[in-house]
Amino acid sequence: MTKIRLTRLGKHKAPFYRVVVAESRARRDGPFVEIIGTYDPKKNPYEFNVDREKALKWLKHGAQPTVTVKKLLEKAGVLTA
């Protein structure tokens, strides 16, 4: 099973995340299948960029977004609530 989730990058107290498609059993910052976007929570307002086509493709193939990613995708208009 695949999941759409965040993987952490950045320095101490300056997080930056990639939105990735990964196997559900892989570590948080471990191997992933594909990068589909980025998320920077430290900017005001936060910056969230995602490749809409890739996200929809993976969702159609059965990838499950995590709670955080699901909320971000809804706010970005990729998912309809």
C-alpha positions as CSV (number, residue, x, y, z in Angstrom):
1,M,0.0,0.0,0.0
2,T,1.3,3.5,-0.8
3,K,0.7,6.7,1.1
4,I,1.0,10.3,0.2
5,R,2.9,11.9,3.1
6,L,5.5,14.5,4.2
7,T,9.2,13.9,4.5
8,R,11.2,16.4,6.6
9,L,14.1,18.4,5.3
10,G,15.7,21.6,6.6
11,K,17.8,22.6,9.6
12,H,17.0,22.4,13.3
13,K,13.9,24.6,14.0
14,A,13.5,25.4,10.3
15,P,11.5,22.6,8.9
16,F,10.8,22.2,5.2
17,Y,8.8,19.2,3.8
18,R,8.5,17.4,0.5
19,V,5.2,15.8,-0.4
20,V,6.1,12.3,-1.5
21,V,4.5,9.0,-2.4
22,A,6.0,6.2,-0.3
23,E,5.3,2.6,0.8
24,S,3.4,2.7,4.0
25,R,6.0,0.6,5.8
26,A,8.9,2.9,4.9
27,R,10.5,5.3,7.4
28,R,9.3,8.9,7.4
29,D,12.5,10.2,5.8
30,G,13.3,6.9,4.1
31,P,12.9,5.8,0.5
32,F,10.0,7.1,-1.6
33,V,8.5,6.4,-5.0
34,E,8.0,10.0,-6.3
35,I,8.1,13.6,-5.2
36,I,4.9,15.4,-6.0
37,G,5.3,18.7,-4.1
38,T,6.7,20.8,-1.3
39,Y,5.4,22.4,1.9
40,D,7.0,25.3,3.8
41,P,5.1,26.0,7.1
42,K,7.6,28.7,8.3
43,K,6.5,31.2,5.6
44,N,3.6,33.5,6.4
45,P,1.3,32.5,4.9
46,Y,2.5,28.9,4.5
47,E,3.7,27.8,1.0
48,F,2.3,24.6,-0.4
49,N,3.1,23.5,-4.0
50,V,1.9,20.3,-5.4
51,D,1.7,18.8,-8.9
52,R,-2.0,18.4,-9.3
53,E,-1.9,15.8,-12.1
54,K,0.6,13.6,-10.2
55,A,-1.4,13.8,-7.0
56,L,-4.7,12.9,-8.7
57,K,-2.9,10.0,-10.6
58,W,-1.6,8.5,-7.3
59,L,-5.0,9.0,-5.6
60,K,-6.7,7.1,-8.5
61,H,-4.1,4.3,-8.1
62,G,-5.1,3.9,-4.4
63,A,-2.5,5.9,-2.5
64,Q,-3.9,7.1,0.9
65,P,-3.0,10.6,2.0
66,T,-2.1,11.2,5.7
67,V,-4.3,13.5,7.7
68,T,-2.0,16.5,7.3
69,V,-1.5,16.0,3.6
70,K,-5.3,15.5,3.1
71,K,-6.0,18.8,4.8
72,L,-3.4,20.6,2.6
73,L,-4.7,19.0,-0.6
74,E,-8.3,20.1,0.3
75,K,-7.1,23.7,0.9
76,A,-5.2,23.7,-2.4
77,G,-8.3,22.5,-4.2
78,V,-6.9,19.2,-5.3
79,L,-9.5,17.2,-3.2
80,T,-13.1,18.2,-2.8
81,A,-14.3,17.9,0.8
